[in-house]
């Protein structure tokens, strides 16, 4: 089995001031929306990164999903507050690619 090339996803930070973390929901994409009964993992409160001039939360999927395979997944993120309440799941469909990057040419002698 090929090794998964680093796969990252990001999302806009919740505007709520009482968010203490995020729950990442996922499943192999079958065309149906995610629900709270699908597999999920607590991703905590990832640091903000600036991407395309926007501050977003970014995670590396393989840091949280050890059995990630090459296929198309439906991912979703829900914000959690300190009482354990969750927002609606915001979804994204991602195709995971295990294709390694092109090899760097090597010069024997210069």
VENSUL-V811378 format. One record per residue. N is the residue number from 1. RES is the residue in one small letter. OMEGA is omega in radians with two decimals (NA if undefined). Layout:
n: <N N>
res: <RES RES>
omega: <OMEGA OMEGA>
//
This chain:
n: <1 2 3 4 5 6 7 8 9 10 11 12 13 14 15 16 17 18 19 20 21 22 23 24 25 26 27 28 29 30 31 32 33 34 35 36 37 38 39 40 41 42 43 44 45 46 47 48 49 50 51 52 53 54 55 56 57 58 59 60 61 62 63 64 65 66 67 68 69 70 71 72 73 74 75 76 77 78 79 80 81 82 83 84 85 86 87 88 89 90 91 92 93 94 95 96 97 98 99 100 101 102 103 104 105 106 107 108 109 110>
res: <x x x x x x x x x x x x x x x x x x x x x x x x x x x x x x x x x x x x x x x x x x x x x x x x x x x x x x x x x x x x x x x x x x x x x x x x x x x x x x x x x x x x x x x x x x x x x x x x x x x x x x x x x x x x x x>
omega: <-3.13 3.12 3.14 3.02 -3.06 3.14 -3.13 3.00 3.14 3.13 3.10 3.12 3.09 3.10 -3.14 -3.09 -3.09 3.12 3.13 -3.14 -3.12 3.05 3.10 3.09 3.12 3.02 3.01 -3.04 3.07 3.13 3.14 -3.12 3.06 3.04 -3.11 3.09 3.10 3.14 3.11 3.10 3.09 -3.14 3.09 -3.13 -3.09 3.09 3.07 3.04 3.08 3.14 -3.11 3.09 3.10 3.07 3.13 3.01 -3.08 3.04 2.97 -3.03 -3.08 3.03 -3.06 -3.11 -3.04 -3.09 3.12 -3.11 3.08 3.12 3.08 -3.12 2.93 3.10 3.06 -3.12 3.06 3.08 3.13 3.07 -3.05 3.10 3.12 3.08 3.12 3.03 2.99 3.13 3.05 -2.98 2.99 3.08 -3.06 3.01 3.14 -3.05 3.11 -3.14 3.12 3.09 3.09 3.11 3.08 3.11 -3.12 3.11 -3.11 -3.11 3.13 NA>
//
